[in-house]
Amino acid sequence: MKTDQLTLGSLFDGIGGFPYSASFYGISPLWASEIVPECVSVTKKHFPDMEHFGDITKLHGGKLPPVDIITFGSPCQDLSVASGKRLGLAGERSGLFLEAIRIIREMQEATNGEYPKFALWENVPGALSSSSRRDFKAVLEAFADAEVPMPGSGRWANAGMVRGRGVDLAWCVYDAQYFGTAQRRRRIFLVADFGGGSAPEILFESEGVSGYTPQGFRTWQGAAGDFRE
């Protein structure tokens, strides 16, 4: 039975990074999808009550327990600039992004649009430039369920916002060195609010984030100025 506590489902769960982080903010992880047994064993240690459903390609979103938030860091190999062949979303691995979108849509259809309320996607910054920058346009359109024009500059900024058909999107490239780690690791994070206009508040108002530093906040401020949509 649903309570006031936010619930989470994790796709491409890995070792449960999203559920682990969410648990510090009172969010209850209900289920995960992961195919690597060693990774699942780690997550089970931290969350023995969380259900594991295995291969995402064999799941139906309408049959999964409804959750408020779906998180996923879909495979990045075909999007990364370090890849020898940047096949982008057309690649067999990074193309699994569309499986997550399918799960979201199926859950929405099964719950008359009530769940999930939010989605959080993480990936490498190369997602902004792969396939002549068409991949990120496809990502935004998949979440928004609407056409999203290319920016006038022809390049996606490191931070920005899009609204379409009642869906609010915000994305930003953050660097882990400004959030309590001893390494430089840049990743893009995208928040989708399927019920309204809180995506920028969730992603950009960093003062409320554990590990916030002024340097980290200035990183997104500078990038956001490049957005011209």
C-alpha positions as CSV (number, residue, x, y, z in Angstrom):
1,M,0.0,0.0,0.0
2,K,1.3,3.5,-0.9
3,T,2.3,5.8,1.9
4,D,3.6,9.4,2.1
5,Q,7.2,8.0,1.8
6,L,8.6,8.3,-1.7
7,T,9.4,5.0,-3.4
8,L,12.0,4.1,-6.0
9,G,12.7,1.6,-8.7
10,S,16.2,1.3,-10.1
11,L,16.9,0.1,-13.7
12,F,20.4,-0.9,-14.8
13,D,20.9,-1.0,-11.0
14,G,24.6,-2.0,-10.9
15,I,25.6,-2.2,-7.2
16,G,22.6,-0.1,-6.1
17,G,24.1,3.4,-6.2
18,F,20.8,5.2,-6.7
19,P,18.9,3.2,-4.0
20,Y,21.8,3.7,-1.6
21,S,21.8,7.4,-2.1
22,A,18.1,7.7,-2.0
23,S,17.9,5.9,1.3
24,F,19.7,8.8,3.0
25,Y,16.8,11.1,2.1
26,G,14.0,8.8,3.3
27,I,13.2,7.4,-0.1
28,S,12.3,3.7,0.0
29,P,13.8,1.5,-2.8
30,L,11.2,-1.2,-3.7
31,W,12.8,-3.0,-6.7
32,A,15.7,-3.1,-9.1
33,S,16.6,-4.5,-12.5
34,E,20.2,-5.9,-12.9
35,I,21.6,-8.9,-14.7
36,V,25.1,-9.2,-13.1
37,P,24.9,-11.6,-10.2
38,E,27.8,-10.1,-8.3
39,C,26.2,-6.7,-8.5
40,V,22.9,-8.0,-7.3
41,S,24.6,-9.7,-4.3
42,V,26.0,-6.3,-3.2
43,T,22.6,-4.6,-3.4
44,K,20.9,-7.4,-1.5
45,K,23.4,-6.9,1.3
46,H,22.3,-3.3,1.7
47,F,18.6,-3.8,0.9
48,P,17.5,-7.3,1.7
49,D,13.9,-6.5,1.3
50,M,14.2,-5.0,-2.2
51,E,12.8,-7.1,-5.0
52,H,15.1,-8.0,-8.0
53,F,13.5,-8.5,-11.4
54,G,16.5,-9.2,-13.6
55,D,16.8,-8.4,-17.3
56,I,15.1,-5.1,-18.3
57,T,14.2,-6.4,-21.8
58,K,12.0,-9.1,-20.2
59,L,10.1,-6.7,-17.9
60,H,6.8,-4.9,-18.4
61,G,6.4,-1.6,-16.6
62,G,2.7,-2.2,-16.1
63,K,3.4,-5.3,-14.1
64,L,6.1,-3.8,-11.8
65,P,5.1,-2.4,-8.5
66,P,4.4,1.3,-9.1
67,V,7.0,3.7,-7.7
68,D,7.3,7.5,-7.4
69,I,10.8,7.6,-8.9
70,I,12.5,5.5,-11.6
71,T,16.3,5.9,-11.7
72,F,18.7,4.6,-14.4
73,G,22.2,5.0,-15.7
74,S,21.8,3.2,-19.0
75,P,24.9,1.8,-20.7
76,C,27.2,4.5,-21.8
77,Q,29.7,2.6,-24.0
78,D,28.2,3.8,-27.4
79,L,27.9,7.4,-26.2
80,S,31.3,7.9,-24.7
81,V,34.0,9.8,-26.5
82,A,36.4,7.1,-25.4
83,S,34.6,4.6,-27.5
84,G,36.3,3.6,-30.8
85,K,32.9,3.5,-32.6
86,R,30.4,6.0,-31.2
87,L,27.3,4.3,-32.4
88,G,25.2,6.4,-30.0
89,L,21.6,5.3,-29.2
90,A,21.8,3.1,-32.3
91,G,24.4,0.9,-30.5
92,E,23.3,-2.4,-29.0
93,R,24.3,-1.3,-25.5
94,S,23.4,2.4,-25.2
95,G,20.2,1.7,-27.2
96,L,18.9,0.0,-24.1
97,F,18.0,3.5,-22.9
98,L,14.8,3.0,-24.9
99,E,14.0,0.0,-22.8
100,A,13.9,2.2,-19.7
101,I,11.6,4.7,-21.5
102,R,9.3,1.8,-22.5
103,I,9.1,0.7,-18.8
104,I,8.2,4.2,-17.8
105,R,5.5,4.5,-20.4
106,E,4.0,1.1,-19.5
107,M,3.8,2.0,-15.9
108,Q,2.2,5.3,-16.7
109,E,-0.4,3.6,-18.9
110,A,-1.1,1.0,-16.2
111,T,-1.6,3.7,-13.5
112,N,-3.4,6.3,-15.6
113,G,-0.4,8.5,-15.5
114,E,0.0,8.5,-11.7
115,Y,3.4,6.7,-11.6
116,P,6.2,7.3,-11.9
117,K,6.1,10.9,-10.9
118,F,9.8,11.4,-11.6
119,A,12.7,9.9,-13.5
120,L,16.4,10.4,-13.0
121,W,18.8,9.5,-15.8
122,E,22.6,9.5,-15.5
123,N,25.2,9.1,-18.2
124,V,28.5,10.4,-19.7
125,P,28.7,13.9,-21.1
126,G,29.4,12.4,-24.5
127,A,25.6,11.9,-24.7
128,L,25.4,15.6,-25.5
129,S,27.5,15.2,-28.7
130,S,27.1,11.7,-30.0
131,S,25.5,11.1,-33.4
132,S,26.1,14.8,-34.4
133,R,24.2,15.8,-31.2
134,R,21.0,14.0,-32.4
135,D,21.1,11.5,-29.6
136,F,20.5,14.0,-26.9
137,K,17.6,15.5,-28.9
138,A,16.2,11.9,-29.0
139,V,16.7,11.5,-25.2
140,L,14.8,14.7,-24.5
141,E,12.0,13.8,-26.9
142,A,11.7,10.4,-25.3
143,F,11.2,11.8,-21.9
144,A,9.0,14.8,-23.0
145,D,6.9,12.8,-25.5
146,A,7.1,15.8,-27.7
147,E,9.4,17.3,-30.4
148,V,12.3,19.2,-29.0
149,P,14.1,21.6,-31.4
150,M,17.9,21.7,-31.7
151,P,19.5,24.7,-29.9
152,G,20.2,27.7,-32.2
153,S,23.9,27.2,-31.6
154,G,23.7,23.6,-32.8
155,R,25.3,22.5,-29.6
156,W,23.7,21.3,-26.4
157,A,24.8,23.3,-23.3
158,N,26.0,21.6,-20.2
159,A,22.8,22.6,-18.4
160,G,19.3,23.4,-19.6
161,M,15.6,22.9,-19.4
162,V,12.8,21.7,-21.7
163,R,9.0,21.6,-21.2
164,G,6.6,19.7,-23.2
165,R,3.1,18.1,-22.8
166,G,3.1,18.6,-19.1
167,V,6.6,17.1,-18.6
168,D,9.3,19.3,-17.1
169,L,13.0,18.4,-17.9
170,A,16.3,19.7,-16.5
171,W,19.8,18.5,-17.1
172,C,23.2,19.4,-15.9
173,V,26.8,18.1,-16.1
174,Y,28.3,17.8,-12.7
175,D,31.8,16.9,-11.7
176,A,32.3,14.5,-8.8
177,Q,35.4,16.4,-7.5
178,Y,33.1,19.1,-6.2
179,F,30.9,16.7,-4.3
180,G,33.2,15.0,-1.8
181,T,35.2,12.6,-4.0
182,A,38.9,12.7,-4.7
183,Q,38.6,12.4,-8.5
184,R,37.4,14.3,-11.5
185,R,34.4,12.5,-12.9
186,R,32.0,14.4,-15.0
187,R,28.5,13.0,-15.6
188,I,25.2,14.3,-17.0
189,F,22.1,14.1,-14.8
190,L,18.6,14.6,-16.2
191,V,15.5,14.9,-14.0
192,A,12.1,14.4,-15.6
193,D,9.0,15.6,-13.6
194,F,6.0,14.0,-15.3
195,G,3.5,16.1,-13.3
196,G,4.7,19.7,-13.5
197,G,7.5,22.2,-13.1
198,S,9.8,21.1,-10.3
199,A,12.7,19.5,-12.3
200,P,14.9,22.6,-12.2
201,E,14.2,23.0,-8.5
202,I,15.2,19.4,-7.9
203,L,18.4,19.5,-10.0
204,F,19.7,23.1,-9.7
205,E,19.0,24.1,-6.1
206,S,22.2,22.5,-4.8
207,E,22.2,24.1,-1.4
208,G,19.9,21.3,-0.3
209,V,22.2,18.5,-1.6
210,S,24.5,16.6,0.8
211,G,28.1,17.4,-0.2
212,Y,27.2,20.7,-1.8
213,T,30.0,23.1,-2.3
214,P,30.0,26.6,-3.8
215,Q,32.4,25.4,-6.5
216,G,30.0,22.7,-7.6
217,F,27.1,25.2,-7.8
218,R,29.2,27.7,-9.9
219,T,30.0,24.8,-12.3
220,W,26.3,24.6,-13.3
221,Q,25.7,28.3,-13.2
222,G,28.4,28.9,-15.8
223,A,27.1,26.1,-18.0
224,A,23.5,27.2,-17.8
225,G,24.3,30.5,-19.3
226,D,25.1,28.8,-22.6
227,F,21.5,27.5,-23.0
228,R,19.5,29.4,-25.6
229,E,16.3,27.5,-26.1
